[in-house]
């Protein structure tokens, strides 16, 4: 009889086995058992309700931009960001064993993956069909076994569903990378001055002229680097805007502490979503920018 997997040994993600979120789970926490979830809400709920210890959630992609709904879900989830991971996205053209690239006519994949491989598809005269997700497309292609159909998905999906890779790294942009955040029910804040740290938070500003300019002033005067600032509508109201921000630094270190104090003076509903170690990808990317 199979023993149930303890909650503390599970990590939830949205999608099917073989999804890029699953790949991120395996790369960051290979010791944990992946828990596939149908929707992002289900992955959040798995951690909130104690079914899983962590969740691996994509937040934005270097080609497709931010992942829809995540900015709305995180502030309401009651969960905390405890880490981040930058996952290079390498798309494979997968097909049933025996299929050939010359024999393919149709390729299935997620709505974001297809345009990321537009050049490859055009060069080989392949028509693209939108599927719910990359791993699901791979599963469907494996189930039908049709040698004229393929899927754009990860190498991991090919391994899981018994498909062969007819072409690797078919993405148009070599920099194609997805940033994931790792969520937990309890915060895990590193101590101040322990190393490069990221603080993520949301806030709103008063509906008055120059409110955002004034709210951001403290970050400039205190030398705090803001790596992301995005706005999105609240409850369908055009005048109700919430901002999501990532900054470098720790709230207990003087520069960020002073910047957040000034932000609170000019804003409202400030909520820190997480304080966590910066992924090495950040410093590596900055080195490339400096060259």
N, C-alpha and C positions, 0 to 999 in steps of 0.2 A: 504493500500500500504506500502511495506517494505521500510523504509528509508535507504539510503546508509550509510555505516559505514565510519566515517571520517578517513582520512589517518593517523592522529596521534593516532588512536585507533587500528592500525593493526600492527602485527608482522609477517614477512614472514619467511617461512622455506621451505626446499626442501623435497618433499614427499607428501604422502596423509595424510588425517586426521587419527590419530592413530599412526603415525610414532613416533619414539623416539624423533625426533626433535620437534614434536608437544607436546609431554609430557614435554620436557624441557621448551618450551614456556609457557605451563600452570603452571609449577612449579615456574618459575622466574617472569613472567608477566601475572598472571591470569586475570588482568584487561584489557588486550589487546585481540583483536580478531585475531585468527590465520589465516594466509593467505597461503594456500598450493601452492607450485610452482613445476612445472614439473622438473626443473633442477636447479643446484646451480646458474648458470648464471641468471636465472629468479628471484631468491631470491635477488641476488645482485642488479639487475636492478630495482626491486620493490622499494628498498630503494633509489637508485640513482635517479630514476624518480619521486619519491614522492608518490608512491602507498602505501607504508608502512613506518612507522616511524623507525622500527628496523628490523633486520634479526637475526635469531638464526642459527648459522652455526657450524656443527661439525668439529673439526680440527684434533683430533686424539682419538684413543681408546686404552685402556690399554692391550687389547689382539690383535687386528687387526693392530695396528700401525696407521700411519697418514692417513687421508682421502685424496684420490687422487684428484688432481686439485686445492684444496683450496689454497695451497701456491702460485700457479700461478695466481689465480683469485684475491686474496686480494690486492696485490700491484697495480694492474691495475684498481681496482674498484673505487678508489677515496673515499672509505668509511673508517671509523675509528672504531677501536675496543674500545668499551666503557665499556665492562664488560666481565666476563667469568663465566661459570657454569660447574660443574662436576656432570654429571648425572649417577647414578648407573643404569646398564642395567640388568633388571630382565626379562628373557624370559619366556613366557607362551606358553604352547601347547594348542592352541585354536581349537575348532571344532564346527560343528552345534549342536544345542540342540538335545539330544537323542543319540549322538555318544558316544562311549566308547573307552578307550585307547586300549583295547583288539581288538576292531574292526577296528582300523586304520591300513592302509597299507602305505600311502604316506603322506609326510609332505612338505609343500611349505614354502620357506622363502628366505630372501636376502642371497647373496653369502657369506657375512661375518657372518651372524647369524647362518647358518648351522654348520660350523666347531666349533663355540662356544658352541654348544650343542651336539657334536659328541658322547660323552660318553652316554648320555641319549638315543640318537637315536639307538646306537648299542645295548644297554641293552634291548630295546623294539622291536628290529628288524624292525625299520621303515626306509623306503627308502626316501631319501631327494631329492627334486626337486628345482632347483634354480628359484626364481622369481625376479621381478624387485626390490621389496622392501618388508619389513615386513608388513606394513599396506596394501599394494596392495595385498599381498598374503592372508591376512585375509579377505579383501573385496571379492576376488575371491572365497574363500572357502564358505563364507556366501552366495554368489550369486548362486553357484551350489547346496549347501545344501547336498552334498554327505557325508554320515556318515563314509565313509572309508578314507576321506582326512582331514588333519588338517593343521594348519599354526603355525609357530613360530613367535610370535609378542608380543607386549606389552599388559598389562591388559587393557589399554585405547582403543586399537584397538578392543579388545573383547567387550567392552562396546558399542563402536560406531556401530559395525557391527552385534551385536546380537549373538555373539558366546559365548560358555562356555569354561572355563579353565579346562582342564583335568589334568593339572599338572603345578605347579608354580615354578619359580626359577630353571629352568632346565639347566641353563648355567653351564659349567664345572668349570669356574673360578669365585670364589666368589668376586674377586676384579674387575670384568668386569665393567669398567667405561668409559664413553665418555666425553671428554672435549669439550665444546662448547664455541665459542666466540660470543659476541653480537655486531652487527655492526650498525653504525648510519651514517647519511650523515654529521653530524657535530661532532667534537670532544667534549668530556666531560672529561676534565682532572682534577683529584682531586688535591687539593693543596699539596705542599710538606709537609712532616712530618705529614700527616693526618692519616697515618696507613699503613699497608703493601700494597705495590704497585707493579704492574708488568708493564714492558715496553717491547713491542714487536716491532721488526724492521727487515728489510732485508738489505743486503749489498752484495757487490762483492769485491773480492780481486784481486790485480794485479797478472798476471801469472808469478810469480817469486818464487824461492825457499824460503820456510819458511814464505810466505806472511801471511797465516792464523795464524801461530804461533805468529808472530809479532802483528797482528791485535788483537789477544786475550790477549796479555800481559797486557794491561791496566786494564782488568777486574780482573786479578789475583792480581796485585800490589795495586789496590784500594779496594780489598775485596768485589767485587760485585759477587754475586752468579748467575751463568748462569744455568737456569733450563732446557733449550732446545737449541740445535744447530743442524740444519738439512740443508743438501745441496740438491740441485736439479738442473737439467740441464735446460739451457735456449735455446729456439728456436732450439732444436735438436742438439746443438753444444756441443761436448764432452769437449771442452776447456773453455766453457762459463758456469761457475757455480755461482749460487746465493745461499746465506745462509739466513736462517730464524732463528731468535733467540728470546728467552724470557729470561729476566733477572729480578731479584728482585731489586726494587729501582725506584726512580723518577729522570728524567733528570735534574731537578733543584736542586737536592741534590748533594753535592760535590763529593762523590765517583763515582756515575754514570756519572756525568757531565765530570769528568776527564777521565773516561774510554771511553766514546763516543768520546771525543776529540782525544784521541790516536787512536781509531779505524778509525776515519776519515783520519788520517795521513797515515795509511797503507791500506786503502780500498777506494772504490768509490761507488757511487750510494746508499749511506746510506739513508734509508727512514724509519721513525718511523711510524708504523702502528697504535699504540695506547698506551696510558698510562692510566691504569685503576686499580681499587681496586682488590687486590688479593682475590680469593674465600677462605672461611674458610677451604675448603677441603685441601688446601696446608699445613696449619699449623697442621691440624689434622693428615695428612699423615706423616708429619715430626716427630710428636710425636711418632707415631707407629714405625718409623725407628729407633728412639733413644732408644726404649725399648730393 
